[in-house]
Amino acid sequence: MKAKPARNDQGNFLYEDLIDQLNPKDPLLKLAAAISWERFEQEFPGLYSEHGRPAKPIRLMAGLMILKRLENLSDERVIEEWVRNPYYRPSAAKHIFNGSFPATPQTWSISASVSARKAHC
């Protein structure tokens, strides 16, 4: 099932945006700014089903996959690092550092989805 669009139109007066606290010269921030995230949003919806459990946002999934490949991390490790490393957050459009997990490896990994498809065949 497609993810419901997140609303980011209202700031939080208690917390400064995470992006404003980070070094703008960091390579991961530069990469996140250079990527055309709208392109992912336009190209990937056809890969989602209209049925089943709601999906994670496309930018989150694409951002985690990019970080996984760039840093040569396992599914579990990229999620752990996403929680620990604030420079990973802009790649997934998360600007407030709340320490929560974006997903579990089972909900987003390619290997998990391929295994699930094989099990149903």
C-alpha positions as CSV (number, residue, x, y, z in Angstrom):
1,M,0.0,0.0,0.0
2,K,1.3,3.5,-0.8
3,A,2.5,5.6,2.1
4,K,0.4,8.5,3.1
5,P,2.1,11.9,2.5
6,A,3.7,13.3,5.6
7,R,2.9,16.9,6.5
8,N,6.0,19.0,7.2
9,D,4.4,22.4,6.9
10,Q,4.5,23.3,10.6
11,G,7.7,23.7,12.6
12,N,8.2,22.9,16.2
13,F,8.9,25.8,18.5
14,L,10.6,23.6,21.1
15,Y,13.2,22.2,18.8
16,E,15.4,23.8,16.2
17,D,15.3,21.9,12.9
18,L,18.0,19.3,12.8
19,I,19.2,20.5,9.4
20,D,20.0,23.9,11.0
21,Q,22.3,22.3,13.5
22,L,24.5,20.4,11.1
23,N,27.6,21.4,9.1
24,P,26.3,22.4,5.6
25,K,29.7,21.3,4.1
26,D,29.2,17.7,5.1
27,P,29.3,15.4,2.0
28,L,26.1,13.6,3.0
29,L,24.2,16.9,3.4
30,K,25.5,18.0,0.0
31,L,24.5,14.8,-1.6
32,A,21.0,14.9,0.0
33,A,20.6,18.5,-1.4
34,A,21.8,17.5,-4.9
35,I,19.5,14.5,-5.3
36,S,16.2,15.1,-7.1
37,W,13.9,13.4,-4.5
38,E,10.9,14.4,-6.5
39,R,12.0,12.1,-9.3
40,F,11.9,9.1,-6.9
41,E,8.4,10.3,-5.8
42,Q,7.3,10.4,-9.5
43,E,8.9,7.1,-10.6
44,F,8.3,4.7,-7.7
45,P,4.5,4.8,-6.9
46,G,3.8,2.2,-9.6
47,L,5.9,-0.3,-7.5
48,Y,3.5,0.0,-4.6
49,S,0.3,-1.9,-4.2
50,E,-3.0,-0.3,-3.3
51,H,-3.6,-3.1,-0.8
52,G,-2.0,-4.3,2.4
53,R,-0.2,-2.5,5.2
54,P,0.8,1.2,4.5
55,A,4.3,1.5,3.1
56,K,7.1,3.7,4.4
57,P,7.6,6.9,2.5
58,I,9.5,6.6,-0.8
59,R,12.1,9.1,0.2
60,L,12.9,7.2,3.4
61,M,13.2,3.9,1.5
62,A,15.4,5.4,-1.3
63,G,17.5,7.4,1.2
64,L,18.1,4.3,3.4
65,M,19.1,2.3,0.3
66,I,21.5,5.0,-0.9
67,L,23.1,5.2,2.6
68,K,23.3,1.4,2.7
69,R,25.2,1.3,-0.6
70,L,27.4,4.3,0.1
71,E,28.5,3.0,3.5
72,N,28.5,-0.7,2.7
73,L,26.1,-1.5,5.6
74,S,23.8,-4.3,6.2
75,D,20.0,-3.7,6.5
76,E,20.2,-3.8,10.3
77,R,23.3,-1.6,10.5
78,V,22.0,1.2,8.3
79,I,19.0,1.5,10.5
80,E,21.1,1.6,13.6
81,E,23.3,4.2,12.1
82,W,20.3,6.2,10.9
83,V,19.3,6.6,14.5
84,R,22.8,7.4,15.8
85,N,24.0,9.7,13.0
86,P,22.2,12.9,12.4
87,Y,23.9,13.4,9.1
88,Y,21.9,10.4,7.8
89,R,18.5,12.1,8.5
90,P,18.3,14.6,5.6
91,S,18.6,11.8,3.1
92,A,15.3,10.5,4.5
93,A,13.6,13.9,5.1
94,K,13.7,13.6,8.9
95,H,14.9,16.9,10.4
96,I,14.1,16.5,14.0
97,F,16.4,14.1,15.9
98,N,14.1,11.9,18.0
99,G,16.1,8.7,18.2
100,S,13.3,6.5,16.8
101,F,13.8,3.8,14.2
102,P,12.6,4.6,10.7
103,A,11.8,1.0,9.9
104,T,12.8,-2.5,10.6
105,P,15.0,-4.3,8.2
106,Q,12.1,-6.7,7.4
107,T,9.9,-3.8,6.3
108,W,12.3,-2.3,3.8
109,S,15.0,-4.7,2.7
110,I,15.1,-6.0,-0.9
111,S,16.1,-9.4,0.4
112,A,13.1,-9.5,2.7
113,S,10.7,-8.6,0.0
114,V,12.2,-11.1,-2.5
115,S,12.0,-13.8,0.2
116,A,8.4,-13.0,0.9
117,R,7.5,-13.2,-2.8
118,K,9.2,-16.5,-3.1
119,A,7.3,-17.9,-0.1
120,H,4.0,-17.0,-1.8
121,C,4.9,-18.7,-5.1
